[in-house]
Amino acid sequence: MGVSIADLTVEEFEALIGRAVEQKLLELLGDPDEGLELRDEVVTRLQCSLEAEHAGQRGVPIHEVASQLGLEW
């Protein structure tokens, strides 16, 4: 015989709801690109970006990017 919701503690009930919500969010908002491979040129750009960051080089400040896109930051 199964356990009813009435038999759960508050903590068990919250954990149950949390798991259900997390599962539903993953179903609805999962990564559509999951399992796909990156193109070689994307991998190269990412590697260059990481190497530049590790070397202390800074990218374009976010407020400049936002301004170029007509956004307020």
mmCIF file as gemmi writes it, N, C-alpha and C atoms, coordinates in Angstrom:
data_model
loop_
_atom_site.group_PDB
_atom_site.id
_atom_site.type_symbol
_atom_site.label_atom_id
_atom_site.label_alt_id
_atom_site.label_comp_id
_atom_site.label_asym_id
_atom_site.label_entity_id
_atom_site.label_seq_id
_atom_site.pdbx_PDB_ins_code
_atom_site.Cartn_x
_atom_site.Cartn_y
_atom_site.Cartn_z
_atom_site.occupancy
_atom_site.B_iso_or_equiv
_atom_site.pdbx_formal_charge
_atom_site.auth_seq_id
_atom_site.auth_asym_id
_atom_site.pdbx_PDB_model_num
ATOM 1 N N . MET Axp A 1 ? 0.828 -1.157 0 1 0 ? 1 A 1
ATOM 2 C CA . MET Axp A 1 ? 0 0 0 1 0 ? 1 A 1
ATOM 3 C C . MET Axp A 1 ? 0.893 1.247 0 1 0 ? 1 A 1
ATOM 4 N N . GLY Axp A 2 ? 0.545 2.273 -0.807 1 0 ? 2 A 1
ATOM 5 C CA . GLY Axp A 2 ? 1.344 3.474 -0.929 1 0 ? 2 A 1
ATOM 6 C C . GLY Axp A 2 ? 1.121 4.453 0.2 1 0 ? 2 A 1
ATOM 7 N N . VAL Axp A 3 ? 1.967 5.446 0.244 1 0 ? 3 A 1
ATOM 8 C CA . VAL Axp A 3 ? 1.887 6.503 1.249 1 0 ? 3 A 1
ATOM 9 C C . VAL Axp A 3 ? 1.039 7.627 0.677 1 0 ? 3 A 1
ATOM 10 N N . SER Axp A 4 ? 0.146 8.183 1.477 1 0 ? 4 A 1
ATOM 11 C CA . SER Axp A 4 ? -0.649 9.312 1.006 1 0 ? 4 A 1
ATOM 12 C C . SER Axp A 4 ? 0.046 10.62 1.394 1 0 ? 4 A 1
ATOM 13 N N . ILE Axp A 5 ? -0.363 11.68 0.738 1 0 ? 5 A 1
ATOM 14 C CA . ILE Axp A 5 ? 0.218 12.996 1.024 1 0 ? 5 A 1
ATOM 15 C C . ILE Axp A 5 ? -0.005 13.37 2.482 1 0 ? 5 A 1
ATOM 16 N N . ALA Axp A 6 ? -1.129 12.979 3.029 1 0 ? 6 A 1
ATOM 17 C CA . ALA Axp A 6 ? -1.437 13.304 4.422 1 0 ? 6 A 1
ATOM 18 C C . ALA Axp A 6 ? -0.44 12.67 5.388 1 0 ? 6 A 1
ATOM 19 N N . ASP Axp A 7 ? 0.232 11.596 4.966 1 0 ? 7 A 1
ATOM 20 C CA . ASP Axp A 7 ? 1.193 10.915 5.827 1 0 ? 7 A 1
ATOM 21 C C . ASP Axp A 7 ? 2.587 11.554 5.783 1 0 ? 7 A 1
ATOM 22 N N . LEU Axp A 8 ? 2.802 12.481 4.865 1 0 ? 8 A 1
ATOM 23 C CA . LEU Axp A 8 ? 4.114 13.101 4.711 1 0 ? 8 A 1
ATOM 24 C C . LEU Axp A 8 ? 4.324 14.208 5.731 1 0 ? 8 A 1
ATOM 25 N N . THR Axp A 9 ? 5.579 14.388 6.117 1 0 ? 9 A 1
ATOM 26 C CA . THR Axp A 9 ? 5.917 15.553 6.932 1 0 ? 9 A 1
ATOM 27 C C . THR Axp A 9 ? 5.965 16.767 6.011 1 0 ? 9 A 1
ATOM 28 N N . VAL Axp A 10 ? 6.003 17.944 6.594 1 0 ? 10 A 1
ATOM 29 C CA . VAL Axp A 10 ? 6.099 19.164 5.792 1 0 ? 10 A 1
ATOM 30 C C . VAL Axp A 10 ? 7.359 19.12 4.935 1 0 ? 10 A 1
ATOM 31 N N . GLU Axp A 11 ? 8.469 18.681 5.521 1 0 ? 11 A 1
ATOM 32 C CA . GLU Axp A 11 ? 9.74 18.618 4.79 1 0 ? 11 A 1
ATOM 33 C C . GLU Axp A 11 ? 9.659 17.625 3.63 1 0 ? 11 A 1
ATOM 34 N N . GLU Axp A 12 ? 9.048 16.474 3.855 1 0 ? 12 A 1
ATOM 35 C CA . GLU Axp A 12 ? 8.898 15.474 2.79 1 0 ? 12 A 1
ATOM 36 C C . GLU Axp A 12 ? 7.994 16 1.676 1 0 ? 12 A 1
ATOM 37 N N . PHE Axp A 13 ? 6.911 16.689 2.076 1 0 ? 13 A 1
ATOM 38 C CA . PHE Axp A 13 ? 5.999 17.251 1.089 1 0 ? 13 A 1
ATOM 39 C C . PHE Axp A 13 ? 6.697 18.328 0.255 1 0 ? 13 A 1
ATOM 40 N N . GLU Axp A 14 ? 7.458 19.209 0.913 1 0 ? 14 A 1
ATOM 41 C CA . GLU Axp A 14 ? 8.197 20.253 0.195 1 0 ? 14 A 1
ATOM 42 C C . GLU Axp A 14 ? 9.208 19.639 -0.769 1 0 ? 14 A 1
ATOM 43 N N . ALA Axp A 15 ? 9.895 18.58 -0.325 1 0 ? 15 A 1
ATOM 44 C CA . ALA Axp A 15 ? 10.864 17.913 -1.193 1 0 ? 15 A 1
ATOM 45 C C . ALA Axp A 15 ? 10.162 17.292 -2.399 1 0 ? 15 A 1
ATOM 46 N N . LEU Axp A 16 ? 8.998 16.693 -2.178 1 0 ? 16 A 1
ATOM 47 C CA . LEU Axp A 16 ? 8.23 16.084 -3.261 1 0 ? 16 A 1
ATOM 48 C C . LEU Axp A 16 ? 7.825 17.136 -4.286 1 0 ? 16 A 1
ATOM 49 N N . ILE Axp A 17 ? 7.296 18.249 -3.79 1 0 ? 17 A 1
ATOM 50 C CA . ILE Axp A 17 ? 6.89 19.341 -4.682 1 0 ? 17 A 1
ATOM 51 C C . ILE Axp A 17 ? 8.107 19.904 -5.416 1 0 ? 17 A 1
ATOM 52 N N . GLY Axp A 18 ? 9.206 20.08 -4.7 1 0 ? 18 A 1
ATOM 53 C CA . GLY Axp A 18 ? 10.423 20.594 -5.328 1 0 ? 18 A 1
ATOM 54 C C . GLY Axp A 18 ? 10.898 19.719 -6.464 1 0 ? 18 A 1
ATOM 55 N N . ARG Axp A 19 ? 10.883 18.41 -6.241 1 0 ? 19 A 1
ATOM 56 C CA . ARG Axp A 19 ? 11.313 17.48 -7.305 1 0 ? 19 A 1
ATOM 57 C C . ARG Axp A 19 ? 10.367 17.55 -8.498 1 0 ? 19 A 1
ATOM 58 N N . ALA Axp A 20 ? 9.068 17.636 -8.227 1 0 ? 20 A 1
ATOM 59 C CA . ALA Axp A 20 ? 8.086 17.697 -9.308 1 0 ? 20 A 1
ATOM 60 C C . ALA Axp A 20 ? 8.246 18.977 -10.126 1 0 ? 20 A 1
ATOM 61 N N . VAL Axp A 21 ? 8.455 20.099 -9.434 1 0 ? 21 A 1
ATOM 62 C CA . VAL Axp A 21 ? 8.637 21.372 -10.132 1 0 ? 21 A 1
ATOM 63 C C . VAL Axp A 21 ? 9.921 21.352 -10.955 1 0 ? 21 A 1
ATOM 64 N N . GLU Axp A 22 ? 11.001 20.853 -10.367 1 0 ? 22 A 1
ATOM 65 C CA . GLU Axp A 22 ? 12.271 20.785 -11.088 1 0 ? 22 A 1
ATOM 66 C C . GLU Axp A 22 ? 12.142 19.92 -12.336 1 0 ? 22 A 1
ATOM 67 N N . GLN Axp A 23 ? 11.491 18.779 -12.211 1 0 ? 23 A 1
ATOM 68 C CA . GLN Axp A 23 ? 11.31 17.887 -13.357 1 0 ? 23 A 1
ATOM 69 C C . GLN Axp A 23 ? 10.499 18.569 -14.454 1 0 ? 23 A 1
ATOM 70 N N . LYS Axp A 24 ? 9.429 19.253 -14.082 1 0 ? 24 A 1
ATOM 71 C CA . LYS Axp A 24 ? 8.589 19.926 -15.076 1 0 ? 24 A 1
ATOM 72 C C . LYS Axp A 24 ? 9.353 21.058 -15.746 1 0 ? 24 A 1
ATOM 73 N N . LEU Axp A 25 ? 10.121 21.83 -14.984 1 0 ? 25 A 1
ATOM 74 C CA . LEU Axp A 25 ? 10.916 22.911 -15.577 1 0 ? 25 A 1
ATOM 75 C C . LEU Axp A 25 ? 11.942 22.369 -16.563 1 0 ? 25 A 1
ATOM 76 N N . LEU Axp A 26 ? 12.576 21.261 -16.202 1 0 ? 26 A 1
ATOM 77 C CA . LEU Axp A 26 ? 13.536 20.65 -17.124 1 0 ? 26 A 1
ATOM 78 C C . LEU Axp A 26 ? 12.85 20.191 -18.407 1 0 ? 26 A 1
ATOM 79 N N . GLU Axp A 27 ? 11.651 19.661 -18.279 1 0 ? 27 A 1
ATOM 80 C CA . GLU Axp A 27 ? 10.908 19.241 -19.462 1 0 ? 27 A 1
ATOM 81 C C . GLU Axp A 27 ? 10.562 20.43 -20.343 1 0 ? 27 A 1
ATOM 82 N N . LEU Axp A 28 ? 10.117 21.525 -19.715 1 0 ? 28 A 1
ATOM 83 C CA . LEU Axp A 28 ? 9.666 22.694 -20.466 1 0 ? 28 A 1
ATOM 84 C C . LEU Axp A 28 ? 10.803 23.558 -20.972 1 0 ? 28 A 1
ATOM 85 N N . LEU Axp A 29 ? 11.848 23.698 -20.17 1 0 ? 29 A 1
ATOM 86 C CA . LEU Axp A 29 ? 12.906 24.653 -20.492 1 0 ? 29 A 1
ATOM 87 C C . LEU Axp A 29 ? 14.251 23.999 -20.759 1 0 ? 29 A 1
ATOM 88 N N . GLY Axp A 30 ? 14.266 22.709 -20.982 1 0 ? 30 A 1
ATOM 89 C CA . GLY Axp A 30 ? 15.521 22.015 -21.21 1 0 ? 30 A 1
ATOM 90 C C . GLY Axp A 30 ? 16.321 22.647 -22.337 1 0 ? 30 A 1
ATOM 91 N N . ASP Axp A 31 ? 17.576 22.349 -22.386 1 0 ? 31 A 1
ATOM 92 C CA . ASP Axp A 31 ? 18.467 22.902 -23.399 1 0 ? 31 A 1
ATOM 93 C C . ASP Axp A 31 ? 18.166 22.273 -24.75 1 0 ? 31 A 1
ATOM 94 N N . PRO Axp A 32 ? 17.646 23.054 -25.716 1 0 ? 32 A 1
ATOM 95 C CA . PRO Axp A 32 ? 17.324 22.481 -27.023 1 0 ? 32 A 1
ATOM 96 C C . PRO Axp A 32 ? 18.569 22.051 -27.806 1 0 ? 32 A 1
ATOM 97 N N . ASP Axp A 33 ? 19.726 22.546 -27.382 1 0 ? 33 A 1
ATOM 98 C CA . ASP Axp A 33 ? 20.971 22.205 -28.078 1 0 ? 33 A 1
ATOM 99 C C . ASP Axp A 33 ? 21.708 21.05 -27.418 1 0 ? 33 A 1
ATOM 100 N N . GLU Axp A 34 ? 21.15 20.52 -26.346 1 0 ? 34 A 1
ATOM 101 C CA . GLU Axp A 34 ? 21.813 19.428 -25.636 1 0 ? 34 A 1
ATOM 102 C C . GLU Axp A 34 ? 22.064 18.259 -26.584 1 0 ? 34 A 1
ATOM 103 N N . GLY Axp A 35 ? 23.29 17.772 -26.538 1 0 ? 35 A 1
ATOM 104 C CA . GLY Axp A 35 ? 23.661 16.637 -27.375 1 0 ? 35 A 1
ATOM 105 C C . GLY Axp A 35 ? 24.221 17.023 -28.725 1 0 ? 35 A 1
ATOM 106 N N . LEU Axp A 36 ? 24.076 18.29 -29.106 1 0 ? 36 A 1
ATOM 107 C CA . LEU Axp A 36 ? 24.624 18.734 -30.385 1 0 ? 36 A 1
ATOM 108 C C . LEU Axp A 36 ? 26.093 19.068 -30.224 1 0 ? 36 A 1
ATOM 109 N N . GLU Axp A 37 ? 26.839 18.943 -31.298 1 0 ? 37 A 1
ATOM 110 C CA . GLU Axp A 37 ? 28.271 19.264 -31.253 1 0 ? 37 A 1
ATOM 111 C C . GLU Axp A 37 ? 28.495 20.691 -31.731 1 0 ? 37 A 1
ATOM 112 N N . LEU Axp A 38 ? 29.492 21.341 -31.128 1 0 ? 38 A 1
ATOM 113 C CA . LEU Axp A 38 ? 29.873 22.68 -31.559 1 0 ? 38 A 1
ATOM 114 C C . LEU Axp A 38 ? 30.685 22.594 -32.845 1 0 ? 38 A 1
ATOM 115 N N . ARG Axp A 39 ? 30.477 23.569 -33.724 1 0 ? 39 A 1
ATOM 116 C CA . ARG Axp A 39 ? 31.297 23.635 -34.935 1 0 ? 39 A 1
ATOM 117 C C . ARG Axp A 39 ? 32.73 23.964 -34.534 1 0 ? 39 A 1
ATOM 118 N N . ASP Axp A 40 ? 33.677 23.54 -35.348 1 0 ? 40 A 1
ATOM 119 C CA . ASP Axp A 40 ? 35.095 23.764 -35.049 1 0 ? 40 A 1
ATOM 120 C C . ASP Axp A 40 ? 35.41 25.239 -34.832 1 0 ? 40 A 1
ATOM 121 N N . GLU Axp A 41 ? 34.817 26.136 -35.639 1 0 ? 41 A 1
ATOM 122 C CA . GLU Axp A 41 ? 35.118 27.556 -35.497 1 0 ? 41 A 1
ATOM 123 C C . GLU Axp A 41 ? 34.59 28.107 -34.169 1 0 ? 41 A 1
ATOM 124 N N . VAL Axp A 42 ? 33.506 27.559 -33.657 1 0 ? 42 A 1
ATOM 125 C CA . VAL Axp A 42 ? 32.979 28 -32.363 1 0 ? 42 A 1
ATOM 126 C C . VAL Axp A 42 ? 33.908 27.535 -31.243 1 0 ? 42 A 1
ATOM 127 N N . VAL Axp A 43 ? 34.372 26.302 -31.335 1 0 ? 43 A 1
ATOM 128 C CA . VAL Axp A 43 ? 35.317 25.774 -30.346 1 0 ? 43 A 1
ATOM 129 C C . VAL Axp A 43 ? 36.571 26.631 -30.326 1 0 ? 43 A 1
ATOM 130 N N . THR Axp A 44 ? 37.08 26.99 -31.497 1 0 ? 44 A 1
ATOM 131 C CA . THR Axp A 44 ? 38.283 27.81 -31.596 1 0 ? 44 A 1
ATOM 132 C C . THR Axp A 44 ? 38.06 29.18 -30.962 1 0 ? 44 A 1
ATOM 133 N N . ARG Axp A 45 ? 36.926 29.809 -31.236 1 0 ? 45 A 1
ATOM 134 C CA . ARG Axp A 45 ? 36.635 31.13 -30.649 1 0 ? 45 A 1
ATOM 135 C C . ARG Axp A 45 ? 36.533 31.045 -29.135 1 0 ? 45 A 1
ATOM 136 N N . LEU Axp A 46 ? 35.891 30.004 -28.628 1 0 ? 46 A 1
ATOM 137 C CA . LEU Axp A 46 ? 35.778 29.841 -27.183 1 0 ? 46 A 1
ATOM 138 C C . LEU Axp A 46 ? 37.146 29.638 -26.542 1 0 ? 46 A 1
ATOM 139 N N . GLN Axp A 47 ? 37.984 28.83 -27.178 1 0 ? 47 A 1
ATOM 140 C CA . GLN Axp A 47 ? 39.326 28.596 -26.654 1 0 ? 47 A 1
ATOM 141 C C . GLN Axp A 47 ? 40.135 29.889 -26.635 1 0 ? 47 A 1
ATOM 142 N N . CYS Axp A 48 ? 40.043 30.672 -27.701 1 0 ? 48 A 1
ATOM 143 C CA . CYS Axp A 48 ? 40.759 31.95 -27.759 1 0 ? 48 A 1
ATOM 144 C C . CYS Axp A 48 ? 40.25 32.908 -26.683 1 0 ? 48 A 1
ATOM 145 N N . SER Axp A 49 ? 38.955 32.917 -26.487 1 0 ? 49 A 1
ATOM 146 C CA . SER Axp A 49 ? 38.362 33.784 -25.467 1 0 ? 49 A 1
ATOM 147 C C . SER Axp A 49 ? 38.842 33.398 -24.069 1 0 ? 49 A 1
ATOM 148 N N . LEU Axp A 50 ? 38.859 32.111 -23.78 1 0 ? 50 A 1
ATOM 149 C CA . LEU Axp A 50 ? 39.334 31.643 -22.479 1 0 ? 50 A 1
ATOM 150 C C . LEU Axp A 50 ? 40.815 31.937 -22.276 1 0 ? 50 A 1
ATOM 151 N N . GLU Axp A 51 ? 41.62 31.74 -23.319 1 0 ? 51 A 1
ATOM 152 C CA . GLU Axp A 51 ? 43.05 32.021 -23.227 1 0 ? 51 A 1
ATOM 153 C C . GLU Axp A 51 ? 43.294 33.512 -22.984 1 0 ? 51 A 1
ATOM 154 N N . ALA Axp A 52 ? 42.528 34.367 -23.664 1 0 ? 52 A 1
ATOM 155 C CA . ALA Axp A 52 ? 42.673 35.81 -23.48 1 0 ? 52 A 1
ATOM 156 C C . ALA Axp A 52 ? 42.299 36.2 -22.056 1 0 ? 52 A 1
ATOM 157 N N . GLU Axp A 53 ? 41.227 35.617 -21.549 1 0 ? 53 A 1
ATOM 158 C CA . GLU Axp A 53 ? 40.808 35.929 -20.179 1 0 ? 53 A 1
ATOM 159 C C . GLU Axp A 53 ? 41.867 35.487 -19.178 1 0 ? 53 A 1
ATOM 160 N N . HIS Axp A 54 ? 42.428 34.304 -19.37 1 0 ? 54 A 1
ATOM 161 C CA . HIS Axp A 54 ? 43.468 33.816 -18.47 1 0 ? 54 A 1
ATOM 162 C C . HIS Axp A 54 ? 44.729 34.67 -18.548 1 0 ? 54 A 1
ATOM 163 N N . ALA Axp A 55 ? 44.952 35.308 -19.693 1 0 ? 55 A 1
ATOM 164 C CA . ALA Axp A 55 ? 46.12 36.179 -19.869 1 0 ? 55 A 1
ATOM 165 C C . ALA Axp A 55 ? 45.857 37.583 -19.33 1 0 ? 55 A 1
ATOM 166 N N . GLY Axp A 56 ? 44.647 37.806 -18.797 1 0 ? 56 A 1
ATOM 167 C CA . GLY Axp A 56 ? 44.336 39.098 -18.206 1 0 ? 56 A 1
ATOM 168 C C . GLY Axp A 56 ? 43.67 40.084 -19.139 1 0 ? 56 A 1
ATOM 169 N N . GLN Axp A 57 ? 43.402 39.68 -20.363 1 0 ? 57 A 1
ATOM 170 C CA . GLN Axp A 57 ? 42.74 40.58 -21.302 1 0 ? 57 A 1
ATOM 171 C C . GLN Axp A 57 ? 41.261 40.67 -20.944 1 0 ? 57 A 1
ATOM 172 N N . ARG Axp A 58 ? 40.733 41.859 -21.079 1 0 ? 58 A 1
ATOM 173 C CA . ARG Axp A 58 ? 39.326 42.081 -20.764 1 0 ? 58 A 1
ATOM 174 C C . ARG Axp A 58 ? 38.53 42.182 -22.055 1 0 ? 58 A 1
ATOM 175 N N . GLY Axp A 59 ? 37.302 41.765 -21.996 1 0 ? 59 A 1
ATOM 176 C CA . GLY Axp A 59 ? 36.397 41.886 -23.137 1 0 ? 59 A 1
ATOM 177 C C . GLY Axp A 59 ? 35.753 43.26 -23.163 1 0 ? 59 A 1
ATOM 178 N N . VAL Axp A 60 ? 34.731 43.387 -23.967 1 0 ? 60 A 1
ATOM 179 C CA . VAL Axp A 60 ? 34 44.641 -24.075 1 0 ? 60 A 1
ATOM 180 C C . VAL Axp A 60 ? 33.084 44.755 -22.859 1 0 ? 60 A 1
ATOM 181 N N . PRO Axp A 61 ? 33.131 45.881 -22.152 1 0 ? 61 A 1
ATOM 182 C CA . PRO Axp A 61 ? 32.261 46.05 -20.981 1 0 ? 61 A 1
ATOM 183 C C . PRO Axp A 61 ? 30.782 45.909 -21.364 1 0 ? 61 A 1
ATOM 184 N N . ILE Axp A 62 ? 30.011 45.331 -20.46 1 0 ? 62 A 1
ATOM 185 C CA . ILE Axp A 62 ? 28.609 45.047 -20.739 1 0 ? 62 A 1
ATOM 186 C C . ILE Axp A 62 ? 27.821 46.297 -21.073 1 0 ? 62 A 1
ATOM 187 N N . HIS Axp A 63 ? 28.155 47.434 -20.44 1 0 ? 63 A 1
ATOM 188 C CA . HIS Axp A 63 ? 27.395 48.659 -20.732 1 0 ? 63 A 1
ATOM 189 C C . HIS Axp A 63 ? 27.63 49.13 -22.168 1 0 ? 63 A 1
ATOM 190 N N . GLU Axp A 64 ? 28.823 48.853 -22.72 1 0 ? 64 A 1
ATOM 191 C CA . GLU Axp A 64 ? 29.089 49.21 -24.115 1 0 ? 64 A 1
ATOM 192 C C . GLU Axp A 64 ? 28.308 48.304 -25.062 1 0 ? 64 A 1
ATOM 193 N N . VAL Axp A 65 ? 28.266 47.026 -24.751 1 0 ? 65 A 1
ATOM 194 C CA . VAL Axp A 65 ? 27.502 46.086 -25.572 1 0 ? 65 A 1
ATOM 195 C C . VAL Axp A 65 ? 26.027 46.474 -25.55 1 0 ? 65 A 1
ATOM 196 N N . ALA Axp A 66 ? 25.505 46.76 -24.358 1 0 ? 66 A 1
ATOM 197 C CA . ALA Axp A 66 ? 24.105 47.153 -24.23 1 0 ? 66 A 1
ATOM 198 C C . ALA Axp A 66 ? 23.831 48.418 -25.033 1 0 ? 66 A 1
ATOM 199 N N . SER Axp A 67 ? 24.727 49.386 -24.944 1 0 ? 67 A 1
ATOM 200 C CA . SER Axp A 67 ? 24.555 50.638 -25.677 1 0 ? 67 A 1
ATOM 201 C C . SER Axp A 67 ? 24.533 50.39 -27.183 1 0 ? 67 A 1
ATOM 202 N N . GLN Axp A 68 ? 25.43 49.539 -27.668 1 0 ? 68 A 1
ATOM 203 C CA . GLN Axp A 68 ? 25.485 49.215 -29.1 1 0 ? 68 A 1
ATOM 204 C C . GLN Axp A 68 ? 24.193 48.554 -29.569 1 0 ? 68 A 1
ATOM 205 N N . LEU Axp A 69 ? 23.543 47.831 -28.653 1 0 ? 69 A 1
ATOM 206 C CA . LEU Axp A 69 ? 22.302 47.147 -29.005 1 0 ? 69 A 1
ATOM 207 C C . LEU Axp A 69 ? 21.076 47.999 -28.699 1 0 ? 69 A 1
ATOM 208 N N . GLY Axp A 70 ? 21.315 49.224 -28.242 1 0 ? 70 A 1
ATOM 209 C CA . GLY Axp A 70 ? 20.203 50.113 -27.93 1 0 ? 70 A 1
ATOM 210 C C . GLY Axp A 70 ? 19.48 49.755 -26.65 1 0 ? 70 A 1
ATOM 211 N N . LEU Axp A 71 ? 20.194 49.096 -25.733 1 0 ? 71 A 1
ATOM 212 C CA . LEU Axp A 71 ? 19.608 48.675 -24.459 1 0 ? 71 A 1
ATOM 213 C C . LEU Axp A 71 ? 20.162 49.519 -23.34 1 0 ? 71 A 1
ATOM 214 N N . GLU Axp A 72 ? 19.399 49.612 -22.267 1 0 ? 72 A 1
ATOM 215 C CA . GLU Axp A 72 ? 19.886 50.301 -21.075 1 0 ? 72 A 1
ATOM 216 C C . GLU Axp A 72 ? 20.423 49.255 -20.115 1 0 ? 72 A 1
ATOM 217 N N . TRP Axp A 73 ? 21.578 49.532 -19.521 1 0 ? 73 A 1
ATOM 218 C CA . TRP Axp A 73 ? 22.157 48.574 -18.573 1 0 ? 73 A 1
ATOM 219 C C . TRP Axp A 73 ? 22.279 49.199 -17.225 1 0 ? 73 A 1
